[in-house]
Amino acid sequence: MAKQSASELLSQRGRTTVAPRSDDISEIISKPLESEPDKSVSQPIKSDATDLIGGWKEELEGLPAIANFMLRVEQDIKDELQSYAKKQGVTAETFIQAMWTVLKQNPEQFKVVLAEASKHHYRRSRAAELKNLITRASKIS
Protein backbone atom coordinates (compact mmCIF):
# COMPACT_ATOMS: atom_id res chain seq x y z
CA MET A 1 0.00 0.00 0.00
CA ALA A 2 1.46 3.34 -1.09
CA LYS A 3 1.70 6.19 1.39
CA GLN A 4 -0.85 8.93 0.63
CA SER A 5 -0.06 12.63 0.75
CA ALA A 6 -1.91 14.97 3.06
CA SER A 7 -3.84 16.50 0.16
CA GLU A 8 -4.98 13.04 -1.00
CA LEU A 9 -6.12 12.16 2.51
CA LEU A 10 -8.07 15.42 2.73
CA SER A 11 -9.74 14.91 -0.64
CA GLN A 12 -10.80 11.35 0.27
CA ARG A 13 -12.26 11.97 3.69
CA GLY A 14 -15.85 11.37 2.62
CA ARG A 15 -17.37 14.80 3.13
CA THR A 16 -20.66 15.60 1.48
CA THR A 17 -20.45 17.80 -1.56
CA VAL A 18 -22.08 21.19 -1.60
CA ALA A 19 -23.83 22.67 -4.61
CA PRO A 20 -21.71 25.29 -6.34
CA ARG A 21 -22.38 28.83 -5.28
CA SER A 22 -23.85 31.31 -7.69
CA ASP A 23 -22.78 34.92 -7.43
CA ASP A 24 -25.45 36.09 -9.87
CA ILE A 25 -27.64 38.61 -8.03
CA SER A 26 -30.34 38.46 -10.69
CA GLU A 27 -31.39 35.04 -9.34
CA ILE A 28 -31.93 36.51 -5.90
CA ILE A 29 -33.86 39.51 -7.20
CA SER A 30 -36.11 37.43 -9.46
CA LYS A 31 -37.22 35.09 -6.64
CA PRO A 32 -40.64 36.05 -5.29
CA LEU A 33 -40.78 37.04 -1.65
CA GLU A 34 -42.40 34.52 0.64
CA SER A 35 -45.75 35.83 1.73
CA GLU A 36 -45.58 34.18 5.13
CA PRO A 37 -42.47 33.64 7.28
CA ASP A 38 -41.50 30.08 8.18
CA LYS A 39 -43.40 29.14 11.33
CA SER A 40 -40.91 26.42 12.26
CA VAL A 41 -38.23 29.01 13.03
CA SER A 42 -38.75 30.51 16.46
CA GLN A 43 -38.95 34.27 16.24
CA PRO A 44 -37.94 36.21 19.37
CA ILE A 45 -40.76 38.23 20.84
CA LYS A 46 -39.86 41.89 20.73
CA SER A 47 -41.34 42.71 24.12
CA ASP A 48 -39.24 39.99 25.79
CA ALA A 49 -36.08 41.42 24.21
CA THR A 50 -37.08 44.92 25.28
CA ASP A 51 -37.67 43.72 28.84
CA LEU A 52 -34.30 41.97 28.85
CA ILE A 53 -32.48 45.04 27.55
CA GLY A 54 -34.33 47.24 30.05
CA GLY A 55 -33.18 44.97 32.88
CA TRP A 56 -29.59 45.15 31.69
CA LYS A 57 -29.79 48.95 31.48
CA GLU A 58 -31.12 49.15 35.05
CA GLU A 59 -28.32 46.91 36.29
CA LEU A 60 -25.74 48.98 34.41
CA GLU A 61 -27.06 52.19 36.00
CA GLY A 62 -26.47 50.64 39.42
CA LEU A 63 -22.79 49.96 38.65
CA PRO A 64 -20.03 52.59 38.85
CA ALA A 65 -19.23 54.47 35.64
CA ILE A 66 -15.87 53.61 34.07
CA ALA A 67 -13.59 56.40 32.80
CA ASN A 68 -10.38 56.31 30.80
CA PHE A 69 -7.38 57.42 32.81
CA MET A 70 -3.95 57.68 31.24
CA LEU A 71 -1.44 56.35 33.71
CA ARG A 72 2.29 56.70 33.13
CA VAL A 73 4.55 54.61 35.35
CA GLU A 74 8.17 53.51 35.42
CA GLN A 75 8.77 50.64 32.98
CA ASP A 76 9.96 48.08 35.55
CA ILE A 77 7.02 48.84 37.85
CA LYS A 78 4.61 48.55 34.91
CA ASP A 79 6.03 45.14 33.98
CA GLU A 80 5.88 43.86 37.57
CA LEU A 81 2.38 45.21 38.11
CA GLN A 82 1.00 43.72 34.90
CA SER A 83 2.66 40.37 35.52
CA TYR A 84 1.39 40.14 39.10
CA ALA A 85 -2.14 41.23 38.17
CA LYS A 86 -2.26 38.70 35.32
CA LYS A 87 -1.20 35.88 37.65
CA GLN A 88 -4.01 36.89 40.02
CA GLY A 89 -6.57 36.93 37.20
CA VAL A 90 -7.29 40.67 37.28
CA THR A 91 -6.20 43.63 35.19
CA ALA A 92 -3.55 46.09 36.34
CA GLU A 93 -6.21 48.81 36.35
CA THR A 94 -8.56 46.92 38.67
CA PHE A 95 -5.62 46.00 40.91
CA ILE A 96 -4.61 49.67 41.25
CA GLN A 97 -8.24 50.59 41.88
CA ALA A 98 -8.46 48.04 44.69
CA MET A 99 -5.18 49.26 46.23
CA TRP A 100 -6.56 52.80 46.28
CA THR A 101 -9.75 51.64 47.95
CA VAL A 102 -7.84 49.75 50.65
CA LEU A 103 -5.34 52.58 51.23
CA LYS A 104 -8.08 55.15 51.75
CA GLN A 105 -9.30 53.05 54.67
CA ASN A 106 -5.84 52.75 56.28
CA PRO A 107 -4.41 56.21 57.16
CA GLU A 108 -1.05 54.92 58.44
CA GLN A 109 -0.30 52.96 55.26
CA PHE A 110 -1.56 55.93 53.27
CA LYS A 111 1.22 58.10 54.79
CA VAL A 112 3.86 55.50 53.86
CA VAL A 113 2.58 55.39 50.28
CA LEU A 114 2.56 59.19 50.02
CA ALA A 115 6.19 59.33 51.20
CA GLU A 116 7.14 56.80 48.51
CA ALA A 117 5.14 58.75 45.92
CA SER A 118 7.11 61.89 46.77
CA LYS A 119 10.39 60.05 46.02
CA HIS A 120 9.06 58.83 42.68
CA HIS A 121 7.72 62.30 41.85
CA TYR A 122 11.12 63.87 42.49
CA ARG A 123 12.88 61.32 40.24
CA ARG A 124 10.37 61.80 37.44
CA SER A 125 10.56 65.59 37.69
CA ARG A 126 14.35 65.43 37.57
CA ALA A 127 14.27 63.11 34.55
CA ALA A 128 11.94 65.50 32.71
CA GLU A 129 14.18 68.44 33.59
CA LEU A 130 17.31 66.63 32.35
CA LYS A 131 15.63 65.67 29.07
CA ASN A 132 14.67 69.29 28.52
CA LEU A 133 18.22 70.49 29.29
CA ILE A 134 19.76 67.92 26.94
CA THR A 135 17.40 68.91 24.12
CA ARG A 136 18.12 72.63 24.55
CA ALA A 137 21.89 72.14 24.86
CA SER A 138 22.03 69.93 21.76
CA LYS A 139 20.29 72.65 19.73
CA ILE A 140 22.85 75.24 20.82
CA SER A 141 25.97 73.23 20.02
C-alpha positions as CSV (number, residue, x, y, z in Angstrom):
1,M,0.0,0.0,0.0
2,A,1.5,3.3,-1.1
3,K,1.7,6.2,1.4
4,Q,-0.8,8.9,0.6
5,S,-0.1,12.6,0.7
6,A,-1.9,15.0,3.1
7,S,-3.8,16.5,0.2
8,E,-5.0,13.0,-1.0
9,L,-6.1,12.2,2.5
10,L,-8.1,15.4,2.7
11,S,-9.7,14.9,-0.6
12,Q,-10.8,11.3,0.3
13,R,-12.3,12.0,3.7
14,G,-15.8,11.4,2.6
15,R,-17.4,14.8,3.1
16,T,-20.7,15.6,1.5
17,T,-20.4,17.8,-1.6
18,V,-22.1,21.2,-1.6
19,A,-23.8,22.7,-4.6
20,P,-21.7,25.3,-6.3
21,R,-22.4,28.8,-5.3
22,S,-23.9,31.3,-7.7
23,D,-22.8,34.9,-7.4
24,D,-25.4,36.1,-9.9
25,I,-27.6,38.6,-8.0
26,S,-30.3,38.5,-10.7
27,E,-31.4,35.0,-9.3
28,I,-31.9,36.5,-5.9
29,I,-33.9,39.5,-7.2
30,S,-36.1,37.4,-9.5
31,K,-37.2,35.1,-6.6
32,P,-40.6,36.0,-5.3
33,L,-40.8,37.0,-1.7
34,E,-42.4,34.5,0.6
35,S,-45.7,35.8,1.7
36,E,-45.6,34.2,5.1
37,P,-42.5,33.6,7.3
38,D,-41.5,30.1,8.2
39,K,-43.4,29.1,11.3
40,S,-40.9,26.4,12.3
41,V,-38.2,29.0,13.0
42,S,-38.7,30.5,16.5
43,Q,-38.9,34.3,16.2
44,P,-37.9,36.2,19.4
45,I,-40.8,38.2,20.8
46,K,-39.9,41.9,20.7
47,S,-41.3,42.7,24.1
48,D,-39.2,40.0,25.8
49,A,-36.1,41.4,24.2
50,T,-37.1,44.9,25.3
51,D,-37.7,43.7,28.8
52,L,-34.3,42.0,28.9
53,I,-32.5,45.0,27.6
54,G,-34.3,47.2,30.0
55,G,-33.2,45.0,32.9
56,W,-29.6,45.2,31.7
57,K,-29.8,49.0,31.5
58,E,-31.1,49.2,35.1
59,E,-28.3,46.9,36.3
60,L,-25.7,49.0,34.4
61,E,-27.1,52.2,36.0
62,G,-26.5,50.6,39.4
63,L,-22.8,50.0,38.6
64,P,-20.0,52.6,38.8
65,A,-19.2,54.5,35.6
66,I,-15.9,53.6,34.1
67,A,-13.6,56.4,32.8
68,N,-10.4,56.3,30.8
69,F,-7.4,57.4,32.8
70,M,-4.0,57.7,31.2
71,L,-1.4,56.3,33.7
72,R,2.3,56.7,33.1
73,V,4.6,54.6,35.3
74,E,8.2,53.5,35.4
75,Q,8.8,50.6,33.0
76,D,10.0,48.1,35.6
77,I,7.0,48.8,37.9
78,K,4.6,48.5,34.9
79,D,6.0,45.1,34.0
80,E,5.9,43.9,37.6
81,L,2.4,45.2,38.1
82,Q,1.0,43.7,34.9
83,S,2.7,40.4,35.5
84,Y,1.4,40.1,39.1
85,A,-2.1,41.2,38.2
86,K,-2.3,38.7,35.3
87,K,-1.2,35.9,37.7
88,Q,-4.0,36.9,40.0
89,G,-6.6,36.9,37.2
90,V,-7.3,40.7,37.3
91,T,-6.2,43.6,35.2
92,A,-3.6,46.1,36.3
93,E,-6.2,48.8,36.4
94,T,-8.6,46.9,38.7
95,F,-5.6,46.0,40.9
96,I,-4.6,49.7,41.3
97,Q,-8.2,50.6,41.9
98,A,-8.5,48.0,44.7
99,M,-5.2,49.3,46.2
100,W,-6.6,52.8,46.3
101,T,-9.8,51.6,47.9
102,V,-7.8,49.8,50.7
103,L,-5.3,52.6,51.2
104,K,-8.1,55.1,51.7
105,Q,-9.3,53.1,54.7
106,N,-5.8,52.8,56.3
107,P,-4.4,56.2,57.2
108,E,-1.0,54.9,58.4
109,Q,-0.3,53.0,55.3
110,F,-1.6,55.9,53.3
111,K,1.2,58.1,54.8
112,V,3.9,55.5,53.9
113,V,2.6,55.4,50.3
114,L,2.6,59.2,50.0
115,A,6.2,59.3,51.2
116,E,7.1,56.8,48.5
117,A,5.1,58.7,45.9
118,S,7.1,61.9,46.8
119,K,10.4,60.1,46.0
120,H,9.1,58.8,42.7
121,H,7.7,62.3,41.9
122,Y,11.1,63.9,42.5
123,R,12.9,61.3,40.2
124,R,10.4,61.8,37.4
125,S,10.6,65.6,37.7
126,R,14.4,65.4,37.6
127,A,14.3,63.1,34.5
128,A,11.9,65.5,32.7
129,E,14.2,68.4,33.6
130,L,17.3,66.6,32.3
131,K,15.6,65.7,29.1
132,N,14.7,69.3,28.5
133,L,18.2,70.5,29.3
134,I,19.8,67.9,26.9
135,T,17.4,68.9,24.1
136,R,18.1,72.6,24.6
137,A,21.9,72.1,24.9
138,S,22.0,69.9,21.8
139,K,20.3,72.7,19.7
140,I,22.8,75.2,20.8
141,S,26.0,73.2,20.0
